[in-house]
Amino acid sequence: MLYKTLEFQNVLGQKVKVIEIPVVARNHQHYFMIQARLQMFISQLYNQPKATSSFSFRDYLKQKMEWSEFERLFSMDARIRKNHHTNDDTLIFLPACARNRDFPC
């Protein structure tokens, strides 16, 4: 599975880094859930500054998702490599507000 990293500045101007953001196709069953959770996570980090500056989106999802769904999402590596038929323009990893820098999300 492909992962992306996002860096932005929070409300106080501190640099925040979100790592391990899964990249999935728009027609993937978890597309909407990943988009919604990522937007909530980024909004939380933007508005509530923390002492640390690097966060794992994968760890966040592990806490928020049912374990069976989490395993299904993150155990797709072999299946994706075998059946990869999507082109790059259908891959996503950021909510619209982050792409447009229209914070807060």
C-alpha atoms as one frame of an Amber mdcrd trajectory, in Angstrom:
protein
   0.000   0.000   0.000   1.131   3.527  -0.719   1.328   6.026   2.105   1.566
   9.790   2.024   2.789  12.347   4.538   1.207  15.725   5.168   2.905  18.727
   6.769   1.096  21.908   7.766   1.145  24.663  10.371  -1.388  24.654  13.189
  -3.291  27.657  14.512  -0.197  28.788  16.471   2.114  28.430  13.466   3.811
  25.251  14.734   4.802  22.680  12.114   2.700  19.485  12.305   3.452  16.295
  10.397   0.931  13.487   9.771   2.494  10.260   8.496   1.171   6.914   7.237
  -1.850   8.251   5.359  -3.090   5.401   3.145  -3.647   6.197  -0.523  -6.691
   4.456  -1.987  -8.714   4.742  -5.195 -11.952   6.719  -5.211 -13.954   3.536
  -5.746 -12.350   1.786  -2.751 -14.783   0.756  -0.012 -12.849   2.730   2.632
 -12.380   5.914   0.567 -15.078   7.964   2.293 -14.135   6.753   5.778 -10.458
   7.628   5.224 -11.377  11.086   3.886 -13.736  11.823   6.773 -11.382  10.526
   9.471  -8.409  12.368   7.984 -10.342  15.625   7.882 -11.419  15.201  11.531
  -7.863  14.292  12.582  -6.285  17.257  10.772  -8.901  19.634  12.147  -8.229
  18.378  15.681  -4.457  18.791  15.258  -4.864  22.226  13.686  -7.119  23.619
  16.401  -5.645  21.918  19.492  -1.839  22.238  19.487   0.054  19.427  21.211
   3.603  19.063  22.509   4.580  16.557  19.806   4.780  17.547  16.163   4.546
  14.191  14.368   1.467  11.963  14.340   0.623   8.625  12.733  -2.720   8.519
  10.927  -2.455   4.728  10.977  -2.308   4.737  14.805  -5.265   7.131  14.889
  -7.287   4.797  12.664  -6.318   1.837  14.834  -8.042   3.540  17.758 -11.108
   4.687  15.795 -11.916   1.706  13.547 -13.160  -1.775  14.305 -10.185  -4.140
  14.341 -11.504  -6.337  11.505 -11.935  -3.287   9.229  -8.520  -1.948  10.194
  -6.881  -5.281   9.329  -8.754  -5.444   6.032  -7.609  -1.946   5.078  -3.957
  -2.387   5.998  -3.528  -5.992   4.816  -4.307  -5.085   1.210  -0.646  -4.756
   0.179  -0.398  -8.076  -1.637  -3.800  -7.752  -3.315  -3.088  -4.211  -4.551
   0.274  -5.161  -6.021  -1.331  -8.101  -7.804  -4.419  -6.280  -9.110  -3.301
  -2.648  -9.427  -5.321  -1.190 -12.316  -5.964   2.403 -11.199  -4.166   5.413
 -12.609  -2.585   8.002 -10.331  -5.227  10.696 -10.863  -7.801   8.563  -9.017
  -5.635   8.291  -5.900  -6.363  10.569  -2.971  -4.946  11.297   0.446  -6.004
  14.777   1.544  -9.341  16.356   2.334 -10.298  19.276   0.113  -9.774  21.832
   2.871  -6.144  20.726   3.294  -5.485  20.842  -0.451  -6.921  24.343  -0.653
  -5.386  25.509   2.624  -8.832  26.612   3.829  -8.260  25.795   7.470  -9.884
  25.068   9.824 -11.381  21.974   8.208
